[in-house]
Amino acid sequence: MIPFEKAWPYDIIMGDLYVSSCPFCSAENVLLPVKPAEIPDIQGGMKRLLVFPCCRNKVTIIDADRDYLLTDRVLR
């Protein structure tokens, strides 16, 4: 089970990954620089650095499921 305080929900819309709001600056509908094709690699154990384009804050994605990205730091 993914620890909820380190997870952030995402959506795949028309082949792109979006979050409804940034956990750092609260910008809405943020397009992430991660492709849906990378999700299986992340689920397989590959870590991925994610830089939010709205505020340039960084987290490392360490796991994912169909709805949430698990990061290395507390987001909630």
C-alpha positions in Angstrom: 0.0 0.0 0.0 1.3 3.5 -0.9 1.8 5.9 2.1 -0.8 8.6 1.5 1.3 11.5 2.8 4.0 10.9 0.2 1.6 10.2 -2.7 0.1 12.7 -5.2 -2.8 11.9 -7.6 -2.3 12.2 -11.3 -4.5 11.8 -14.4 -3.6 10.8 -18.0 -5.4 13.1 -20.4 -4.9 12.7 -24.2 -1.5 11.0 -23.7 -0.1 13.4 -21.1 0.3 13.3 -17.3 -1.4 16.0 -15.3 -1.8 16.8 -11.7 -4.9 18.8 -10.7 -2.8 21.0 -8.4 0.9 21.5 -7.6 1.7 20.3 -4.0 4.1 23.3 -3.6 2.7 26.4 -5.3 -1.0 25.2 -5.8 -0.9 25.9 -9.5 -3.8 24.2 -11.2 -3.8 21.6 -14.1 0.0 21.2 -14.2 1.4 19.2 -17.2 4.1 16.9 -15.9 7.3 16.2 -17.9 6.6 12.4 -17.5 5.1 10.3 -20.3 2.5 7.6 -19.5 4.9 5.1 -21.2 7.3 5.7 -18.3 4.8 4.6 -15.6 5.5 0.8 -16.1 9.3 1.5 -15.8 8.6 3.4 -12.5 6.4 0.5 -11.3 9.2 -1.9 -12.1 11.7 -0.1 -9.8 13.2 2.7 -11.8 13.3 6.1 -10.0 12.5 9.3 -11.9 13.3 12.9 -11.0 10.2 15.1 -11.4 10.7 18.8 -11.7 7.4 20.7 -11.5 7.4 23.2 -14.4 5.3 25.7 -12.5 7.6 26.4 -9.6 10.7 24.2 -10.3 10.4 22.2 -7.0 11.8 18.7 -7.3 10.7 15.3 -6.0 11.9 11.8 -6.9 9.1 9.4 -8.0 9.9 6.0 -6.5 6.7 4.1 -7.4 3.3 4.6 -9.0 -0.1 2.9 -9.4 -3.0 3.7 -11.6 -3.9 6.8 -9.6 -1.0 8.0 -7.5 2.7 8.9 -7.8 4.7 7.9 -4.7 7.6 10.3 -4.0 10.5 10.4 -1.6 9.2 13.3 0.4 6.0 14.2 2.3 3.7 16.2 0.1 0.6 16.5 2.4 
